[in-house]
Amino acid sequence: MTYRRLTPQEIEDLRAEMRAAGEWCKAELARRRLEHNRVETAENDAQHPDPFSADVGLSHPGENEGQ
């Protein structure tokens, strides 16, 4: 198998391709992280409802002061 040196243009093309792939990867990881956090928050909210929610009828400390 024989090898040859890449031309400066080929090197620049590869660098540009790698930069684009890196940017795509960062965006995809951010999207997945955001989706994971949404699912995790929804699951947590379902498992541990807020005791001070309107459904339960309790109020946060100091919420009704001055009435």
Long-range contacts (C-beta under 8 A, 24 or more apart in sequence): none
